Amino acid sequence: TQVSLQRGLCPGCQSRLPPASLFNAPRYCHYLGLYFCTSCHLGELRVIPARVVERWDFEPRKVSSAASRYLDAQVNQPLVSITRIKQTKVSTQQVLTEIHMLRQKLTRLKQCVAANGCAFEEKLDGFVLQLDPHVAQGHEYYSMQDLIRIHLQGHSCPLYVNVSRLVKTVLQHVTSCP
């Protein structure tokens, strides 16, 4: 079993794990896949990034205190590549697809405006600076917070609203620019 592979020790504090009992059993961390003592695992719930990427599963799972601190520190970091997310038939994943297409379109529109040396480029740069830095820089990476908001809010999530509004504004300019 996993506890024996851990030599009966808690990976958090290196103390001996208690034998399984009704009130004091070792606690499983769904992020690390290890068992912890009750001092190092308080039963905090977090969305597991691998489950989102592999299954589009946003069900919060119990994690150790160390894992919860780590996941909290990483939640806004653009670490998830769109190419790593497995496709499912879940409707909120369709919103992610739409957002990704909008972000790709925004990248192409920025290149088009820059190539034409249009005065609108300065205004566009100002609009783009209002987006999260990872959104402004390209279209491949998403933070876990982005994905959670897409899952919970769908088309009303800030990323969709802001990027679609910006693409619409830039398209209006490009089609009317001399």
Phi, psi and chi 1 to 4 in degrees:
 res  aa     phi    psi   chi1   chi2   chi3   chi4
   1 THR       -  167.9   66.2      -      -      -
   2 GLN   -62.5  -38.3 -178.6   59.6   42.7      -
   3 VAL   -61.6  -40.7  173.5      -      -      -
   4 SER   -69.2  -34.7   61.1      -      -      -
   5 LEU   -63.3  -29.2  -70.4  173.2      -      -
   6 GLN   -85.2    5.0  -66.9  175.0 -145.4      -
   7 ARG    58.6   28.8  -64.8 -166.6  169.7  116.8
   8 GLY    72.9   14.1      -      -      -      -
   9 LEU  -108.6  145.8  -60.3  176.1      -      -
  10 CYS   -76.6  126.9  169.0      -      -      -
  11 PRO   -68.4  -16.4   14.4  -18.2      -      -
  12 GLY   -80.3  -46.6      -      -      -      -
  13 CYS  -122.3   -3.1   63.3      -      -      -
  14 GLN    66.5   14.1  -62.8  -58.3  -51.6      -
  15 SER   -81.8  160.2   65.4      -      -      -
  16 ARG   -68.1  131.6  176.4  113.9   -6.7 -113.1
  17 LEU   -72.8  140.4  -70.7  170.1      -      -
  18 PRO   -70.2  152.1   26.5  -32.8      -      -
  19 PRO   -64.9  149.2   16.6  -23.2      -      -
  20 ALA   -60.0  122.3      -      -      -      -
  21 SER  -141.1  172.5   71.2      -      -      -
  22 LEU   -62.4  -35.5 -173.9   59.0      -      -
  23 PHE  -108.9  -11.4  -61.4  108.3      -      -
  24 ASN  -139.8   39.9 -158.6   21.0      -      -
  25 ALA   -78.6  152.8      -      -      -      -
  26 PRO   -60.0  147.6  -19.7   29.4      -      -
  27 ARG  -106.8  133.6  -64.7  179.9  178.4  171.1
  28 TYR   -85.4  132.3 -175.4   72.7      -      -
  29 CYS   -97.4  116.2  173.5      -      -      -
  30 HIS   -73.1  -14.9  -72.0  -93.2      -      -
  31 TYR   -85.3  -46.6  179.6   68.4      -      -
  32 LEU   -91.8  -19.2  -63.3  171.3      -      -
  33 GLY    72.8   27.6      -      -      -      -
  34 LEU  -126.3  161.7  -59.7  171.0      -      -
  35 TYR   -98.2  140.7  -75.2   89.8      -      -
  36 PHE  -126.6  160.7  -72.5   78.8      -      -
  37 CYS   -76.0  169.2   69.8      -      -      -
  38 THR   -71.8  -14.5   54.1      -      -      -
  39 SER   -80.4  -31.7  -62.1      -      -      -
  40 CYS   -97.1   -8.0  -65.5      -      -      -
  41 HIS  -135.0  106.0 -169.6  -47.1      -      -
  42 LEU   -98.2    7.3  -56.1  175.8      -      -
  43 GLY    80.1   24.4      -      -      -      -
  44 GLU   -67.2  144.6  -63.4  168.0   89.0      -
  45 LEU  -103.9  132.0  -64.1  170.9      -      -
  46 ARG  -143.1  152.7  -64.3  -67.0 -178.1  -84.6
  47 VAL   -75.9  133.5  173.6      -      -      -
  48 ILE   -93.3  117.3  -50.9  -61.0      -      -
  49 PRO   -54.1  -41.6  -26.6   34.9      -      -
  50 ALA   -63.3  -35.6      -      -      -      -
  51 ARG   -69.3  -33.4  -65.6 -172.4   72.1   85.1
  52 VAL   -67.1  -47.4  170.9      -      -      -
  53 VAL   -65.5  -43.6  169.0      -      -      -
  54 GLU   -81.8  -35.3  -66.5  -67.4  -39.1      -
  55 ARG  -130.1   -0.5  -60.7 -176.7  178.5  109.1
  56 TRP    53.8   45.5 -160.9 -114.2      -      -
  57 ASP  -107.4  114.9  175.1    5.2      -      -
  58 PHE  -106.1   15.3  -70.8   86.0      -      -
  59 GLU   -67.0  120.1 -175.9   71.4   32.1      -
  60 PRO   -63.9  139.9  -20.3   32.3      -      -
  61 ARG  -124.5  158.0  -47.2 -107.3  176.5 -150.5
  62 LYS   -73.2  132.2  -68.8 -179.0  180.0 -179.7
  63 VAL  -133.4  160.5  -62.1      -      -      -
  64 SER   -68.5  165.5   67.0      -      -      -
  65 SER   -63.0  -40.6  -62.4      -      -      -
  66 ALA   -64.4  -42.3      -      -      -      -
  67 ALA   -66.1  -39.3      -      -      -      -
  68 SER   -65.4  -39.7   74.7      -      -      -
  69 ARG   -63.4  -43.3  -74.3 -169.2  -56.5  -86.4
  70 TYR   -63.9  -47.7  176.4   77.4      -      -
  71 LEU   -63.6  -38.1  -69.2  169.1      -      -
  72 ASP   -63.3  -38.7  -70.7  -12.7      -      -
  73 ALA   -70.4  -27.6      -      -      -      -
  74 GLN   -96.1   -9.1  -59.0  -60.3  -42.8      -
  75 VAL   -59.2  -31.0   74.3      -      -      -
  76 ASN   -99.6    3.5  -70.1  -51.1      -      -
  77 GLN   -84.3  134.0  -61.6  -60.9  -44.5      -
  78 PRO   -77.5   81.9   28.2  -33.1      -      -
  79 LEU  -109.7  -11.1  -58.9  171.8      -      -
  80 VAL  -100.5  113.7 -177.5      -      -      -
  81 SER   -79.2  136.4  169.6      -      -      -
  82 ILE   -57.9  -30.7 -171.4   73.8      -      -
  83 THR   -71.7  -16.1   58.9      -      -      -
  84 ARG   -87.3  -16.5  -58.6  -84.0  -41.8  -91.6
  85 ILE   -80.4  120.9  -61.2  173.2      -      -
  86 LYS   -73.4  137.6  -59.9 -112.0 -174.3  -49.8
  87 GLN   -75.7  140.2  -75.6 -165.4  -41.1      -
  88 THR  -131.5 -178.3   65.8      -      -      -
  89 LYS   -99.8   11.0  -57.0 -130.8 -176.1  -87.4
  90 VAL   -69.2  134.6  179.2      -      -      -
  91 SER   -61.7  -35.0   62.5      -      -      -
  92 THR   -68.8  -22.4   54.3      -      -      -
  93 GLN   -72.1  -25.9 -160.5  175.7   49.3      -
  94 GLN   -63.7  -36.6 -179.5   58.1   38.2      -
  95 VAL   -63.7  -40.1  176.2      -      -      -
  96 LEU   -59.7  -43.5  173.2   63.6      -      -
  97 THR   -60.1  -44.0  -58.2      -      -      -
  98 GLU   -63.0  -43.9  -68.5  173.9   32.5      -
  99 ILE   -61.7  -42.2  -70.0  171.9      -      -
 100 HIS   -63.4  -41.9 -173.7   62.6      -      -
 101 MET   -64.2  -38.8  -70.0 -175.8  -24.9      -
 102 LEU   -64.4  -41.0  -74.2  167.4      -      -
 103 ARG   -65.7  -38.6  -73.7  179.7   66.4 -175.0
 104 GLN   -63.8  -43.4  -73.2  175.3  -43.1      -
 105 LYS   -61.9  -41.8 -170.6  178.4  -77.9 -171.8
 106 LEU   -61.6  -41.8 -179.4   60.3      -      -
 107 THR   -59.6  -46.5  -61.0      -      -      -
 108 ARG   -65.1  -39.6  -70.9 -169.6  -58.5  -86.5
 109 LEU   -66.0  -40.1  -72.8  167.6      -      -
 110 LYS   -60.6  -42.6  -77.0  173.4   21.2 -175.2
 111 GLN   -64.5  -39.6  -67.8  166.8  -11.7      -
 112 CYS   -63.7  -47.3  176.8      -      -      -
 113 VAL   -62.8  -42.4  169.2      -      -      -
 114 ALA   -65.1  -40.2      -      -      -      -
 115 ALA   -66.5  -30.3      -      -      -      -
 116 ASN   -87.4   -5.4  -70.7  -28.6      -      -
 117 GLY    60.6   31.6      -      -      -      -
 118 CYS   -73.3  144.7  177.6      -      -      -
 119 ALA   -65.1  -20.5      -      -      -      -
 120 PHE   -64.5  -19.2 -178.0   73.1      -      -
 121 GLU   -56.5  -40.5 -176.2  176.3    7.2      -
 122 GLU   -64.9  -42.5 -156.5  170.9  -62.3      -
 123 LYS   -64.4  -42.1 -163.7  172.7 -173.5  177.7
 124 LEU   -60.8  -43.4  175.3   57.9      -      -
 125 ASP   -57.9  -39.3  -70.7  -17.5      -      -
 126 GLY   -63.9  -41.5      -      -      -      -
 127 PHE   -63.6  -44.3  -70.0  144.6      -      -
 128 VAL   -64.7  -34.9  168.8      -      -      -
 129 LEU   -64.5  -18.8  -75.1  175.4      -      -
 130 GLN   -78.1  -14.9  -65.2  173.9   13.9      -
 131 LEU   -82.1  163.8  -60.4  171.5      -      -
 132 ASP   -59.8  144.3  -72.5  -26.5      -      -
 133 PRO   -53.0  -40.3  -25.8   32.6      -      -
 134 HIS   -69.7  -25.8   67.3  -80.7      -      -
 135 VAL   -77.1  -39.6  177.0      -      -      -
 136 ALA   -66.4  -31.6      -      -      -      -
 137 GLN   -83.3  -20.4  -68.1  169.4   -3.5      -
 138 GLY   175.3 -166.7      -      -      -      -
 139 HIS  -124.9    6.8   54.1  -98.7      -      -
 140 GLU   -90.0  -34.7 -175.7  176.9  -10.7      -
 141 TYR  -104.8  145.8  -70.6   95.5      -      -
 142 TYR  -131.0  148.3  -67.4   79.4      -      -
 143 SER   -89.2  162.5   68.8      -      -      -
 144 MET   -62.0  -35.2  -81.6  -59.8  -63.1      -
 145 GLN   -62.3  -39.9 -170.8   62.9   53.8      -
 146 ASP   -57.1  -50.0  -68.4  -25.4      -      -
 147 LEU   -65.9  -38.9  -60.8  175.7      -      -
 148 ILE   -64.6  -44.3  -69.2  168.1      -      -
 149 ARG   -64.3  -40.6  -75.9 -174.3  178.6  140.1
 150 ILE   -60.3  -44.5  -70.3  166.4      -      -
 151 HIS   -64.1  -43.4  175.1   70.1      -      -
 152 LEU   -81.0  -35.3  -66.1  175.6      -      -
 153 GLN  -110.7  -13.5  -60.3  170.3  -21.2      -
 154 GLY    58.0 -131.1      -      -      -      -
 155 HIS   -66.4  -14.1  -74.3  104.3      -      -
 156 SER   -94.4    3.5   61.3      -      -      -
 157 CYS   -69.3  147.1   79.0      -      -      -
 158 PRO   -55.8  -37.3  -21.7   29.2      -      -
 159 LEU   -61.7  -47.0 -179.5   58.0      -      -
 160 TYR   -63.7  -48.8 -178.2   83.6      -      -
 161 VAL   -59.5  -49.3  170.2      -      -      -
 162 ASN   -68.3  -44.3  -64.9  -25.4      -      -
 163 VAL   -69.8  -41.5  173.2      -      -      -
 164 SER   -65.5  -39.4   62.0      -      -      -
 165 ARG   -63.4  -43.1 -174.0 -179.7  -56.3  140.3
 166 LEU   -66.6  -43.2 -177.1   53.7      -      -
 167 VAL   -61.0  -42.2  165.8      -      -      -
 168 LYS   -61.7  -43.8 -174.8  176.7 -179.1 -178.2
 169 THR   -62.2  -46.3  -58.6      -      -      -
 170 VAL   -67.0  -40.4  178.1      -      -      -
 171 LEU   -61.1  -41.6  -88.7  174.1      -      -
 172 GLN   -59.8  -42.5  -74.6  173.2  -17.3      -
 173 HIS   -67.1  -47.6  171.7   77.9      -      -
 174 VAL   -59.4  -40.5  168.4      -      -      -
 175 THR   -73.2  -21.9   55.4      -      -      -
 176 SER  -104.8   -6.4   64.9      -      -      -
 177 CYS   -72.6  133.1 -173.2      -      -      -
 178 PRO   -69.6      -   12.7  -15.5      -      -
